[in-house]
Amino acid sequence: MTEAGRVAGTVTAGPGKTGVVRVLAGSLAEVVLRRPAVPGVRHSAGVRQLVLPLVAVEFVTSFLVSSMVPPPLRPAHAALEVLLIVGGLALVASLIRHPHHVDAERLVLRTGFLGDVALPRSAVRSVAPVIRTVDGRGPRPVPGEPDAVACSVSDSLDVAVHLDPPVRLDLGAAGVVDARTVYGSADFPAALSAALRAAR
């Protein structure tokens, strides 16, 4: 514990472009190979429900567009369509394969490919459903709340983790925050609360 009575958490920045490709490709491969589900609390249902229909529409329209593309350009068009469809499926797979993690030592709020926030389990006092919007992606400060951090794939947040004592989080270029609240997303906030109680 620090001299101010605060404990330290860990912020893992998102990987670079190569790292993101590695995470997406690895997650998609695990889904295709039907690897056992990763235990944890799922998140980002809104993003998954947005991306999957877009992938389906892209798949159907790709055949229609291909019929209008001049024959010499069809291979390039087909490659682009495959890249878009596989990329969308890989994004969804990365969210499924990287759920939030809870154990007796820590709570890790994950985003799949944009970075994570790890909090000491001893500092987590409660979890409550919220409806918030914070611009940005991944771990980031919350404008207007100097003692809050957000960690999510989209700007929509639906769960608040309340901390006592505050947890010091180093957000890199965004600075250091002594967080009393960390906002995130969970498909079912009650499932996150239950996981925390079970890990106590």
C-alpha positions as a Markdown table, in Angstrom:
| # | Residue | x | y | z |
|---|---|---|---|---|
| 1 | Met | 0.0 | 0.0 | 0.0 |
| 2 | Thr | 1.3 | 3.5 | -0.8 |
| 3 | Glu | 1.8 | 6.2 | 1.7 |
| 4 | Ala | -1.5 | 7.7 | 0.7 |
| 5 | Gly | -3.3 | 4.5 | 1.6 |
| 6 | Arg | -3.7 | 3.5 | -2.0 |
| 7 | Val | -2.9 | 0.3 | -3.7 |
| 8 | Ala | -1.6 | -0.1 | -7.2 |
| 9 | Gly | -3.4 | -1.7 | -10.1 |
| 10 | Thr | -2.0 | -2.6 | -13.5 |
| 11 | Val | -2.9 | -1.1 | -16.9 |
| 12 | Thr | -1.9 | -3.0 | -19.9 |
| 13 | Ala | -1.8 | -0.9 | -23.0 |
| 14 | Gly | -3.2 | -2.3 | -26.2 |
| 15 | Pro | -0.6 | -3.9 | -28.5 |
| 16 | Gly | 0.7 | -2.3 | -31.6 |
| 17 | Lys | -0.7 | -3.0 | -35.1 |
| 18 | Thr | 1.2 | -6.3 | -35.3 |
| 19 | Gly | 0.0 | -7.3 | -31.8 |
| 20 | Val | -3.6 | -6.5 | -32.7 |
| 21 | Val | -3.4 | -8.7 | -35.8 |
| 22 | Arg | -1.8 | -11.5 | -33.7 |
| 23 | Val | -4.6 | -11.3 | -31.1 |
| 24 | Leu | -7.4 | -11.2 | -33.7 |
| 25 | Ala | -5.9 | -14.1 | -35.7 |
| 26 | Gly | -5.2 | -16.2 | -32.6 |
| 27 | Ser | -8.7 | -15.6 | -31.3 |
| 28 | Leu | -10.3 | -16.6 | -34.6 |
| 29 | Ala | -8.2 | -19.7 | -34.8 |
| 30 | Glu | -9.2 | -20.8 | -31.3 |
| 31 | Val | -12.9 | -20.4 | -32.2 |
| 32 | Val | -12.5 | -22.3 | -35.5 |
| 33 | Leu | -10.6 | -25.1 | -33.7 |
| 34 | Arg | -13.3 | -25.2 | -31.1 |
| 35 | Arg | -11.0 | -24.7 | -28.2 |
| 36 | Pro | -12.7 | -24.9 | -24.8 |
| 37 | Ala | -14.5 | -21.7 | -23.7 |
| 38 | Val | -12.4 | -19.3 | -21.6 |
| 39 | Pro | -14.0 | -18.9 | -18.1 |
| 40 | Gly | -14.9 | -15.4 | -17.2 |
| 41 | Val | -17.5 | -12.7 | -17.5 |
| 42 | Arg | -18.4 | -11.8 | -21.1 |
| 43 | His | -18.5 | -8.2 | -22.2 |
| 44 | Ser | -19.2 | -6.0 | -25.2 |
| 45 | Ala | -22.4 | -7.7 | -26.3 |
| 46 | Gly | -23.4 | -4.4 | -28.1 |
| 47 | Val | -20.3 | -4.5 | -30.2 |
| 48 | Arg | -20.7 | -8.2 | -31.1 |
| 49 | Gln | -24.4 | -7.6 | -32.0 |
| 50 | Leu | -23.4 | -4.8 | -34.2 |
| 51 | Val | -20.5 | -6.4 | -36.0 |
| 52 | Leu | -22.1 | -9.8 | -36.7 |
| 53 | Pro | -25.0 | -8.4 | -38.8 |
| 54 | Leu | -22.6 | -6.2 | -40.7 |
| 55 | Val | -20.5 | -9.2 | -41.5 |
| 56 | Ala | -23.6 | -11.1 | -42.7 |
| 57 | Val | -24.7 | -8.1 | -44.9 |
| 58 | Glu | -21.2 | -7.8 | -46.3 |
| 59 | Phe | -21.1 | -11.5 | -47.2 |
| 60 | Val | -24.4 | -11.2 | -49.1 |
| 61 | Thr | -23.7 | -7.9 | -50.9 |
| 62 | Ser | -20.2 | -9.1 | -51.9 |
| 63 | Phe | -21.6 | -11.4 | -54.5 |
| 64 | Leu | -23.9 | -8.7 | -55.8 |
| 65 | Val | -21.1 | -6.2 | -56.0 |
| 66 | Ser | -18.8 | -8.7 | -57.6 |
| 67 | Ser | -21.2 | -9.2 | -60.5 |
| 68 | Met | -20.8 | -5.4 | -61.3 |
| 69 | Val | -17.1 | -5.2 | -60.9 |
| 70 | Pro | -15.1 | -5.6 | -64.2 |
| 71 | Pro | -13.6 | -9.1 | -64.5 |
| 72 | Pro | -10.0 | -8.0 | -64.2 |
| 73 | Leu | -10.7 | -6.3 | -60.8 |
| 74 | Arg | -12.7 | -9.2 | -59.3 |
| 75 | Pro | -9.7 | -11.0 | -57.7 |
| 76 | Ala | -8.8 | -7.8 | -55.8 |
| 77 | His | -12.4 | -7.2 | -54.9 |
| 78 | Ala | -12.7 | -10.8 | -53.6 |
| 79 | Ala | -9.6 | -10.4 | -51.5 |
| 80 | Leu | -10.9 | -7.1 | -50.0 |
| 81 | Glu | -14.2 | -8.7 | -49.1 |
| 82 | Val | -12.6 | -11.8 | -47.5 |
| 83 | Leu | -10.4 | -9.4 | -45.5 |
| 84 | Leu | -13.4 | -7.4 | -44.3 |
| 85 | Ile | -15.5 | -10.5 | -43.4 |
| 86 | Val | -12.6 | -12.4 | -41.7 |
| 87 | Gly | -11.6 | -9.2 | -39.8 |
| 88 | Gly | -15.2 | -8.7 | -38.5 |
| 89 | Leu | -15.4 | -12.4 | -37.3 |
| 90 | Ala | -11.9 | -12.1 | -35.7 |
| 91 | Leu | -13.0 | -9.0 | -33.8 |
| 92 | Val | -16.0 | -10.8 | -32.4 |
| 93 | Ala | -13.8 | -13.8 | -31.6 |
| 94 | Ser | -11.3 | -11.7 | -29.7 |
| 95 | Leu | -14.1 | -10.4 | -27.4 |
| 96 | Ile | -15.4 | -13.8 | -26.8 |
| 97 | Arg | -12.0 | -15.3 | -26.1 |
| 98 | His | -10.9 | -12.5 | -23.7 |
| 99 | Pro | -13.6 | -12.2 | -21.0 |
| 100 | His | -13.2 | -10.3 | -17.7 |
| 101 | His | -11.3 | -12.4 | -15.2 |
| 102 | Val | -12.0 | -12.7 | -11.5 |
| 103 | Asp | -10.1 | -14.6 | -8.9 |
| 104 | Ala | -9.2 | -14.2 | -5.2 |
| 105 | Glu | -6.4 | -11.8 | -6.0 |
| 106 | Arg | -7.6 | -9.5 | -8.7 |
| 107 | Leu | -10.3 | -8.4 | -11.1 |
| 108 | Val | -9.1 | -7.9 | -14.7 |
| 109 | Leu | -11.3 | -5.9 | -17.0 |
| 110 | Arg | -10.4 | -6.9 | -20.5 |
| 111 | Thr | -11.1 | -5.5 | -24.0 |
| 112 | Gly | -9.7 | -8.2 | -26.1 |
| 113 | Phe | -7.2 | -6.1 | -28.1 |
| 114 | Leu | -7.3 | -2.6 | -26.7 |
| 115 | Gly | -5.7 | -3.2 | -23.3 |
| 116 | Asp | -6.7 | -4.3 | -19.8 |
| 117 | Val | -7.1 | -2.9 | -16.3 |
| 118 | Ala | -6.2 | -5.2 | -13.4 |
| 119 | Leu | -7.5 | -4.3 | -9.9 |
| 120 | Pro | -6.6 | -5.8 | -6.5 |
| 121 | Arg | -9.6 | -7.9 | -5.4 |
| 122 | Ser | -9.2 | -6.5 | -1.9 |
| 123 | Ala | -9.9 | -3.0 | -3.1 |
| 124 | Val | -13.2 | -3.9 | -4.9 |
| 125 | Arg | -16.1 | -2.9 | -2.7 |
| 126 | Ser | -19.1 | -3.2 | -5.0 |
| 127 | Val | -20.3 | -3.4 | -8.6 |
| 128 | Ala | -23.3 | -1.5 | -9.8 |
| 129 | Pro | -25.1 | -1.3 | -13.2 |
| 130 | Val | -24.8 | 2.2 | -14.8 |
| 131 | Ile | -25.6 | 3.9 | -18.1 |
| 132 | Arg | -22.6 | 6.0 | -19.2 |
| 133 | Thr | -20.9 | 7.2 | -22.3 |
| 134 | Val | -17.2 | 8.0 | -22.3 |
| 135 | Asp | -15.5 | 8.8 | -25.5 |
| 136 | Gly | -12.6 | 6.6 | -26.5 |
| 137 | Arg | -11.5 | 3.0 | -26.5 |
| 138 | Gly | -9.5 | 0.9 | -24.1 |
| 139 | Pro | -8.3 | 2.1 | -20.7 |
| 140 | Arg | -8.8 | 5.9 | -20.4 |
| 141 | Pro | -9.6 | 8.7 | -18.0 |
| 142 | Val | -13.1 | 9.9 | -17.5 |
| 143 | Pro | -13.7 | 13.6 | -18.3 |
| 144 | Gly | -15.2 | 15.4 | -15.3 |
| 145 | Glu | -14.3 | 12.6 | -12.9 |
| 146 | Pro | -10.7 | 12.9 | -11.8 |
| 147 | Asp | -11.0 | 9.8 | -9.7 |
| 148 | Ala | -12.5 | 7.5 | -12.4 |
| 149 | Val | -11.2 | 5.4 | -15.2 |
| 150 | Ala | -13.0 | 3.7 | -18.1 |
| 151 | Cys | -12.0 | 0.5 | -19.8 |
| 152 | Ser | -14.1 | -0.8 | -22.7 |
| 153 | Val | -14.2 | -1.6 | -26.4 |
| 154 | Ser | -16.8 | 1.0 | -27.1 |
| 155 | Asp | -17.8 | 4.3 | -25.6 |
| 156 | Ser | -20.9 | 2.8 | -24.0 |
| 157 | Leu | -20.4 | 1.6 | -20.4 |
| 158 | Asp | -22.9 | -0.4 | -18.3 |
| 159 | Val | -21.0 | -1.3 | -15.1 |
| 160 | Ala | -19.2 | 0.6 | -12.4 |
| 161 | Val | -16.7 | -1.0 | -10.1 |
| 162 | His | -16.3 | 1.0 | -6.8 |
| 163 | Leu | -13.0 | 0.8 | -5.1 |
| 164 | Asp | -11.9 | 1.5 | -1.5 |
| 165 | Pro | -9.1 | 2.2 | -1.0 |
| 166 | Pro | -8.5 | 4.0 | -4.3 |
| 167 | Val | -6.3 | 2.1 | -6.8 |
| 168 | Arg | -3.5 | 3.9 | -8.5 |
| 169 | Leu | -3.6 | 3.3 | -12.3 |
| 170 | Asp | -0.9 | 4.6 | -14.7 |
| 171 | Leu | -2.6 | 5.4 | -18.0 |
| 172 | Gly | 0.7 | 6.4 | -19.7 |
| 173 | Ala | 0.4 | 9.6 | -21.6 |
| 174 | Ala | -3.0 | 10.3 | -20.0 |
| 175 | Gly | -1.4 | 10.4 | -16.6 |
| 176 | Val | -1.8 | 8.6 | -13.3 |
| 177 | Val | -5.3 | 8.3 | -11.7 |
| 178 | Asp | -6.1 | 7.3 | -8.1 |
| 179 | Ala | -9.3 | 5.6 | -9.1 |
| 180 | Arg | -12.3 | 5.2 | -6.9 |
| 181 | Thr | -14.5 | 4.1 | -9.8 |
| 182 | Val | -13.6 | 2.0 | -12.9 |
| 183 | Tyr | -16.3 | 1.9 | -15.6 |
| 184 | Gly | -16.5 | -1.0 | -18.0 |
| 185 | Ser | -19.0 | -3.2 | -19.8 |
| 186 | Ala | -20.4 | -6.6 | -19.0 |
| 187 | Asp | -23.1 | -8.5 | -20.7 |
| 188 | Phe | -24.6 | -9.1 | -17.3 |
| 189 | Pro | -23.4 | -6.9 | -14.5 |
| 190 | Ala | -25.0 | -9.3 | -12.0 |
| 191 | Ala | -22.7 | -12.0 | -13.3 |
| 192 | Leu | -19.7 | -9.9 | -12.5 |
| 193 | Ser | -21.0 | -9.3 | -9.0 |
| 194 | Ala | -21.6 | -13.0 | -8.6 |
| 195 | Ala | -18.1 | -13.8 | -9.8 |
| 196 | Leu | -16.6 | -11.4 | -7.3 |
| 197 | Arg | -18.6 | -12.9 | -4.4 |
| 198 | Ala | -17.6 | -16.4 | -5.4 |
| 199 | Ala | -13.9 | -15.3 | -5.5 |
| 200 | Arg | -14.1 | -13.8 | -2.0 |
